[in-house]
Amino acid sequence: MARFIAIEKGTGRVYGDTARFGQAGNVGSPVDAVFLFDRQHGRAPRGFGHVGRTSPSASYDVYEIEPSGSSRATVSESDAQALVDEHGTWAAALVTYNS
């Protein structure tokens, strides 16, 4: 399965790295990755929609990490940002909807 890292659009902070969750982090899409991060952070379920990369409505930019990237989970925001810069491919911009 793919590995994803989500970056909060408004703050630039790393919302999550699917590698931090071991087998539970084996998800198939950017939306599944953010659902996983929400569950792990204790957030209420939300809906997600895809928007354009430059949309001011986007809540998250989600990057897929190529297999050549590190398989180790990142331990800090700077580690995750570096991994995205070196091995990431932009996968989706997501807008959230409260349910």
N, CA, C and O of each residue as an XYZ file, in Angstrom:
396
protein
N       0.829     -1.186      0.000
C       0.000      0.000      0.000
C       0.872      1.249      0.000
O       2.071      1.203      0.276
N       0.241      2.336     -0.312
C       0.949      3.609     -0.393
C       1.210      4.183      0.995
O       0.534      3.846      1.967
N       2.191      5.042      1.056
C       2.480      5.795      2.275
C       2.126      7.242      2.000
O       2.472      7.783      0.950
N       1.427      7.876      2.952
C       0.991      9.254      2.774
C       1.423     10.125      3.944
O       1.494      9.669      5.085
N       1.707     11.372      3.643
C       1.961     12.405      4.652
C       1.023     13.556      4.321
O       0.984     14.032      3.187
N       0.263     14.000      5.324
C      -0.679     15.117      5.144
C      -0.126     16.360      5.826
O       0.338     16.311      6.966
N      -0.184     17.465      5.111
C       0.264     18.764      5.604
C      -0.951     19.678      5.688
O      -1.697     19.820      4.719
N      -1.149     20.303      6.861
C      -2.253     21.244      7.002
C      -1.976     22.451      6.108
O      -0.918     23.073      6.200
N      -2.913     22.767      5.265
C      -2.732     23.828      4.273
C      -2.537     25.204      4.918
O      -1.672     25.968      4.489
N      -3.314     25.518      5.922
C      -3.266     26.844      6.526
C      -2.025     27.114      7.354
O      -1.544     28.246      7.406
N      -1.498     26.072      8.010
C      -0.373     26.267      8.921
C       0.941     25.703      8.414
O       2.011     26.108      8.869
N       0.865     24.762      7.464
C       2.074     24.099      6.996
C       2.565     23.004      7.920
O       3.614     22.407      7.680
N       1.805     22.734      8.986
C       2.198     21.696      9.949
C       1.838     20.314      9.416
O       0.879     20.145      8.663
N       2.624     19.347      9.824
C       2.382     17.957      9.431
C       1.233     17.414     10.274
O       1.307     17.410     11.503
N       0.173     16.957      9.613
C      -0.968     16.375     10.314
C      -0.741     14.899     10.592
O      -1.229     14.379     11.595
N      -0.010     14.217      9.722
C       0.264     12.815      9.976
C       1.107     12.168      8.904
O       1.220     12.657      7.780
N       1.700     11.040      9.293
C       2.503     10.191      8.419
C       1.979      8.778      8.630
O       2.052      8.260      9.744
N       1.456      8.147      7.593
C       0.851      6.823      7.761
C       1.857      5.790      8.257
O       1.458      4.794      8.862
N       3.146      6.000      8.017
C       4.159      5.046      8.494
C       4.227      5.006     10.016
O       4.734      4.034     10.578
N       3.739      6.018     10.685
C       3.763      6.046     12.155
C       2.795      5.036     12.773
O       2.843      4.792     13.978
N       1.917      4.448     11.957
C       0.886      3.555     12.478
C       1.105      2.101     12.107
O       0.192      1.289     12.258
N       2.284      1.750     11.629
C       2.585      0.363     11.291
C       1.582     -0.189     10.295
O       1.226      0.482      9.326
N       1.124     -1.417     10.534
C       0.167     -2.069      9.633
C      -1.127     -1.272      9.497
O      -1.740     -1.278      8.429
N      -1.551     -0.592     10.550
C      -2.775      0.211     10.484
C      -2.625      1.357      9.487
O      -3.625      1.907      9.026
N      -1.385      1.724      9.148
C      -1.133      2.802      8.214
C      -1.161      2.383      6.755
O      -0.913      3.202      5.870
N      -1.459      1.119      6.495
C      -1.547      0.648      5.113
C      -2.905      1.033      4.546
O      -3.858      0.257      4.623
N      -2.993      2.212      3.987
C      -4.242      2.736      3.443
C      -4.109      2.907      1.940
O      -2.999      2.936      1.408
N      -5.236      3.019      1.258
C      -5.226      3.039     -0.182
C      -5.390      4.381     -0.849
O      -5.237      4.479     -2.067
N      -5.700      5.436     -0.084
C      -5.944      6.726     -0.717
C      -5.621      7.866      0.246
O      -5.523      7.651      1.454
N      -5.457      9.081     -0.288
C      -5.243     10.232      0.587
C      -6.377     10.440      1.596
O      -6.121     10.797      2.746
N      -7.616     10.221      1.178
C      -8.756     10.376      2.094
C      -8.673      9.340      3.211
O      -8.895      9.672      4.375
N      -8.356      8.093      2.873
C      -8.207      7.063      3.907
C      -7.117      7.450      4.900
O      -7.248      7.201      6.099
N      -6.041      8.057      4.403
C      -4.954      8.477      5.290
C      -5.440      9.522      6.291
O      -5.142      9.425      7.481
N      -6.192     10.528      5.815
C      -6.658     11.576      6.729
C      -7.715     11.024      7.685
O      -7.785     11.460      8.834
N      -8.538     10.073      7.233
C      -9.460      9.394      8.157
C      -8.663      8.728      9.285
O      -9.038      8.825     10.454
N      -7.570      8.055      8.933
C      -6.725      7.398      9.933
C      -6.157      8.416     10.913
O      -6.198      8.197     12.123
N      -5.629      9.528     10.406
C      -5.073     10.555     11.283
C      -6.141     11.101     12.219
O      -5.886     11.296     13.407
N      -7.343     11.350     11.688
C      -8.436     11.846     12.525
C      -8.743     10.868     13.656
O      -8.862     11.276     14.812
N      -8.872      9.586     13.332
C      -9.168      8.577     14.364
C      -8.075      8.557     15.433
O      -8.364      8.497     16.628
N      -6.832      8.609     14.996
C      -5.717      8.549     15.943
C      -5.638      9.798     16.813
O      -5.150      9.734     17.941
N      -6.114     10.936     16.301
C      -6.110     12.183     17.067
C      -7.414     12.378     17.846
O      -7.589     13.398     18.513
N      -8.332     11.404     17.766
C      -9.586     11.489     18.503
C     -10.577     12.492     17.938
O     -11.458     12.956     18.662
N     -10.455     12.835     16.675
C     -11.380     13.783     16.049
C     -12.678     13.093     15.670
O     -12.702     11.895     15.386
N     -13.732     13.849     15.668
C     -15.023     13.350     15.199
C     -14.925     13.068     13.701
O     -14.160     13.727     12.997
N     -15.694     12.093     13.209
C     -15.662     11.796     11.768
C     -16.038     13.019     10.939
O     -16.947     13.772     11.290
N     -15.324     13.201      9.840
C     -15.593     14.305      8.918
C     -15.670     13.749      7.508
O     -15.195     12.649      7.227
N     -16.270     14.523      6.638
C     -16.277     14.190      5.226
C     -15.178     14.966      4.530
O     -14.721     15.996      5.028
N     -14.756     14.471      3.379
C     -13.698     15.118      2.621
C     -14.081     15.224      1.162
O     -14.764     14.354      0.622
N     -13.642     16.280      0.536
C     -13.811     16.451     -0.892
C     -12.488     16.852     -1.502
O     -11.627     17.412     -0.824
N     -12.326     16.567     -2.779
C     -11.118     16.947     -3.500
C     -11.299     18.342     -4.091
O     -12.349     18.664     -4.645
N     -10.269     19.151     -3.965
C     -10.255     20.484     -4.568
C      -8.937     20.642     -5.317
O      -8.036     19.814     -5.184
N      -8.830     21.689     -6.090
C      -7.597     21.951     -6.829
C      -6.445     22.288     -5.905
O      -6.638     22.765     -4.787
N      -5.262     22.033     -6.387
C      -4.047     22.228     -5.581
C      -3.908     23.645     -5.043
O      -3.377     23.835     -3.949
N      -4.367     24.629     -5.778
C      -4.220     26.026     -5.348
C      -5.476     26.577     -4.683
O      -5.556     27.776     -4.414
N      -6.447     25.728     -4.417
C      -7.706     26.191     -3.838
C      -7.505     26.758     -2.433
O      -6.880     26.120     -1.586
N      -8.039     27.959     -2.187
C      -7.959     28.513     -0.832
C      -8.858     27.759      0.158
O      -8.753     27.964      1.367
N      -9.728     26.900     -0.341
C     -10.603     26.114      0.526
C      -9.942     24.851      1.060
O     -10.457     24.232      1.991
N      -8.813     24.460      0.487
C      -8.171     23.198      0.876
C      -7.772     23.207      2.349
O      -7.263     24.201      2.867
N      -8.013     22.087      3.002
C      -7.619     21.907      4.398
C      -6.269     21.207      4.503
O      -5.477     21.511      5.395
N      -6.005     20.265      3.587
C      -4.780     19.473      3.615
C      -4.227     19.279      2.214
O      -4.978     19.133      1.249
N      -2.917     19.278      2.115
C      -2.218     18.751      0.953
C      -1.691     17.390      1.383
O      -1.050     17.264      2.426
N      -1.961     16.385      0.581
C      -1.526     15.034      0.921
C      -0.517     14.585     -0.129
O      -0.748     14.708     -1.332
N       0.606     14.061      0.353
C       1.689     13.612     -0.510
C       1.865     12.110     -0.370
O       1.792     11.558      0.728
N       2.100     11.459     -1.506
C       2.431     10.042     -1.504
C       3.955      9.943     -1.530
O       4.619     10.620     -2.315
N       4.489      9.103     -0.673
C       5.932      8.922     -0.603
C       6.307      7.752     -1.479
O       5.777      6.651     -1.326
N       7.211      7.989     -2.385
C       7.628      6.963     -3.326
C       8.380      5.847     -2.600
O       9.023      6.086     -1.578
N       8.295      4.627     -3.134
C       8.954      3.488     -2.484
C      10.449      3.690     -2.243
O      11.011      3.071     -1.339
N      11.094      4.530     -3.022
C      12.527      4.772     -2.822
C      12.805      5.617     -1.580
O      13.950      5.731     -1.143
N      11.745      6.211     -1.013
C      11.895      7.009      0.195
C      12.117      6.120      1.409
O      11.994      4.898      1.324
N      12.437      6.721      2.506
C      12.657      5.985      3.742
C      11.394      5.237      4.153
O      10.287      5.755      4.007
N      11.557      4.028      4.661
C      10.402      3.284      5.156
C      10.201      3.512      6.655
O       9.202      3.076      7.227
N      11.160      4.201      7.288
C      11.034      4.504      8.712
C      10.004      5.614      8.921
O       9.884      6.530      8.107
N       9.280      5.515     10.005
C       8.322      6.567     10.348
C       9.074      7.825     10.744
O      10.105      7.759     11.415
N       8.555      8.963     10.329
C       9.172     10.222     10.724
C       8.850     10.500     12.184
O       7.785     10.128     12.678
N       9.778     11.156     12.867
C       9.583     11.431     14.293
C       9.359     12.902     14.579
O       9.024     13.274     15.704
N       9.541     13.737     13.575
C       9.340     15.170     13.786
C       8.767     15.790     12.515
O       8.770     15.183     11.444
N       8.280     17.006     12.670
C       7.750     17.723     11.507
C       8.840     17.975     10.484
O       8.596     17.871      9.282
N      10.038     18.305     10.942
C      11.117     18.576      9.984
C      11.503     17.314      9.225
O      11.826     17.391      8.039
N      11.479     16.141      9.885
C      11.740     14.869      9.183
C      10.693     14.628      8.106
O      11.025     14.245      6.984
N       9.431     14.850      8.447
C       8.342     14.620      7.491
C       8.436     15.597      6.321
O       8.259     15.200      5.169
N       8.712     16.863      6.604
C       8.849     17.861      5.532
C      10.002     17.485      4.598
O       9.876     17.604      3.379
N      11.118     17.036      5.163
C      12.268     16.649      4.345
C      11.930     15.451      3.472
O      12.322     15.403      2.306
N      11.202     14.479      4.027
C      10.813     13.301      3.255
C       9.886     13.685      2.106
O      10.026     13.173      0.996
N       8.939     14.584      2.370
C       8.044     15.067      1.317
C       8.857     15.767      0.233
O       8.639     15.533     -0.956
N       9.791     16.624      0.638
C      10.603     17.363     -0.335
C      11.464     16.436     -1.185
O      11.633     16.676     -2.380
N      12.009     15.381     -0.586
C      12.938     14.499     -1.294
C      12.251     13.390     -2.089
O      12.692     13.044     -3.185
N      11.165     12.832     -1.535
C      10.575     11.639     -2.146
C       9.074     11.725     -2.373
O       8.472     10.766     -2.858
N       8.458     12.848     -2.036
C       7.006     12.945     -2.116
C       6.491     13.378     -3.474
O       7.145     14.112     -4.214
N       5.304     12.900     -3.770
C       4.569     13.313     -4.958
C       3.212     13.814     -4.473
O       2.507     13.106     -3.753
N       2.847     15.030     -4.866
C       1.562     15.571     -4.443
C       0.469     14.637     -4.923
O       0.432     14.276     -6.100
N      -0.434     14.236     -4.010
C      -1.502     13.285     -4.349
C      -2.865     13.958     -4.394
O      -3.670     13.646     -5.271
N      -3.146     14.879     -3.466
C      -4.481     15.479     -3.421
C      -4.497     16.682     -2.495
O      -3.721     16.771     -1.543
N      -5.397     17.603     -2.795
C      -5.763     18.671     -1.867
C      -7.175     18.324     -1.402
O      -8.067     18.079     -2.215
N      -7.360     18.308     -0.100
C      -8.655     17.905      0.456
C      -9.264     19.042      1.238
O      -8.563     19.769      1.942
N     -10.567     19.196      1.117
C     -11.328     20.129      1.941
C     -12.147     19.260      2.895
O     -12.644     18.204      2.505
N     -12.284     19.702      4.129
C     -13.034     18.930      5.107
C     -14.424     19.492      5.298
O     -14.667     20.690      5.157
N     -15.335     18.576      5.628
C     -16.709     18.929      5.928
C     -17.056     18.326      7.277
O     -16.896     17.120      7.468
N     -17.518     19.122      8.201
C     -17.946     18.577      9.479
C     -19.219     17.788      9.303
O     -20.097     18.159      8.525
N     -19.310     16.689     10.038
C     -20.529     15.871      9.915
C     -21.414     16.055     11.116
O     -22.483     15.449     11.194
